[in-house]
Amino acid sequence: MSAFLSHLDQQLKALKAKRLWRQRAISRPLPNAHIERNGQVLLNFAGNDYLGLSQHPALKQLQAQDVAGATASPLICGHHAQAQALEQDLADWSGFEASRLFVSGYQASLGVIPALVGTGDTIFCDRLNHASLIDASRLSGARLRVYPHRDMARLDDLLSRPTTGFKLVISDSLFSMDGTIAPLDELIALCERHDALLYLDDAHGLGILGENGRGAPEHFQLKATQRQRLIYLGTFGKAAGQGGAFIACSHSLADWLTQSARSYVYSTGLAPAHCASLLACLQLIKQAQAQRTLLTEHIQTLQTLSRNLPWRLAPSKTPVQSLLIGEVEPTLQLSETLLQKGIWAPAIRPPTVPRHQARLRISLSAAHRHQDIEQLVQALHEAAHSLR
Ligand SMILES: Cc1ncc(COP(=O)(O)O)c(C=O)c1O
């Protein structure tokens, strides 16, 4: 067994031995400062509903649907049956043993990465990783090793060097500014070879990659044994069109995160009403095959139509299409010219992307129509002419 995983198991055992291990109850706030906790109705002295507003009659619509009120940290007041159902549904759908909900992807990474590694350990980061992963890595106190974008030979080399402590590889799956996809199969193989764990941020892949939109693990057809090393981040702020996030992983990793991911332990859980809407949204994503097909058509249309533009689209088969301009000033001018024509495609500048790589980030959606893409490319041609 992986030394890293057995170390986390031992940490869990130590917490249990010291009676510091936390479990979450299923709970529901009730009127008059009561709470239902694992089926038992109790007088509640644990919540933070100081003014009693969670059960105010003005919110009776939410109460009628049994989704009123937030209940403090899930470790103190438990979590709602809607949250429990969402966690289960997400774990089953994404193909992992368990999941945990977070208020956002940023918060998930800030909590989870420092819960896995710290001083004396080493993080291996793709150079183009999202800012939240970089911030979380810094917060952890672990040593940081950065490898060039998707360069597996370099990562292998860095992982081979003698280090103390544990190794965590961190990568976006679908890179948000380039539309490239991390080679997940190779990343997992390297993690197996060097006894590392992999934290994969699939914010842009969930709902998009894989035959059924189950994200990068489905796209790369990962086996159950490979998933044991994976800590998977999915967010609801992209293809799901809402907000919030989840971590999917093995039971024991999820249990460890419940004890130690500080943004989970010390933050109010996702509101029950939000969980209910995410449950509904998950059903929609599962059935969004037609939208995924349409999106693929749009990607092909944009790539075909933009062949004669004076700028190059970064190679990407994903909805993230970057038109590479280079310097900041012409990129801003191009974005401004499109704006005057009623089109919003923002200029992305350093430090979000490297110097001399300013670009227009064109984000495609199944909500676009074919003629919308034609309109965009026509506007780009006109802009190219007028900016010459
Ligand atoms: C790759 C990636 N990871 C994480 C996040 C953060 O997710 P959230 O918006 O849920 O905090 C984003 C958001 O822009 C992202 O692009």
The ligand as a Tripos MOL2 file, in Angstrom:
@<TRIPOS>MOLECULE
LIG
   16    16     1     0     0
SMALL
NO_CHARGES

@<TRIPOS>ATOM
      1 C1         -9.3130   25.8160  -12.9430 C.3       1 LIG1
      2 C2        -10.1080   26.4740  -11.8640 C.ar      1 LIG1
      3 N1        -10.0630   25.9630  -10.6270 N.ar      1 LIG1
      4 C3        -10.7500   26.5080   -9.6130 C.ar      1 LIG1
      5 C4        -11.5200   27.6360   -9.7970 C.ar      1 LIG1
      6 C5        -12.2430   28.2200   -8.6360 C.3       1 LIG1
      7 O1        -13.5470   27.7110   -8.5790 O.3       1 LIG1
      8 P1        -14.6880   28.5520   -7.8520 P.3       1 LIG1
      9 O2        -15.1190   29.6000   -8.8120 O.co2     1 LIG1
     10 O3        -15.7520   27.5390   -7.5550 O.co2     1 LIG1
     11 O4        -14.0600   29.1090   -6.6180 O.co2     1 LIG1
     12 C6        -11.6170   28.2020  -11.0610 C.ar      1 LIG1
     13 C7        -12.4630   29.4050  -11.2680 C.2       1 LIG1
     14 O5        -12.2380   30.2750  -12.0280 O.2       1 LIG1
     15 C8        -10.8810   27.6170  -12.1330 C.ar      1 LIG1
     16 O6        -10.9040   28.1480  -13.3750 O.3       1 LIG1
@<TRIPOS>BOND
     1     1     2 1
     2     2     3 ar
     3     2    15 ar
     4     3     4 ar
     5     4     5 ar
     6     5     6 1
     7     5    12 ar
     8     6     7 1
     9     7     8 1
    10     8     9 2
    11     8    10 1
    12     8    11 1
    13    12    13 1
    14    12    15 ar
    15    13    14 2
    16    15    16 1
@<TRIPOS>SUBSTRUCTURE
     1 LIG1         1 GROUP 0 **** ****
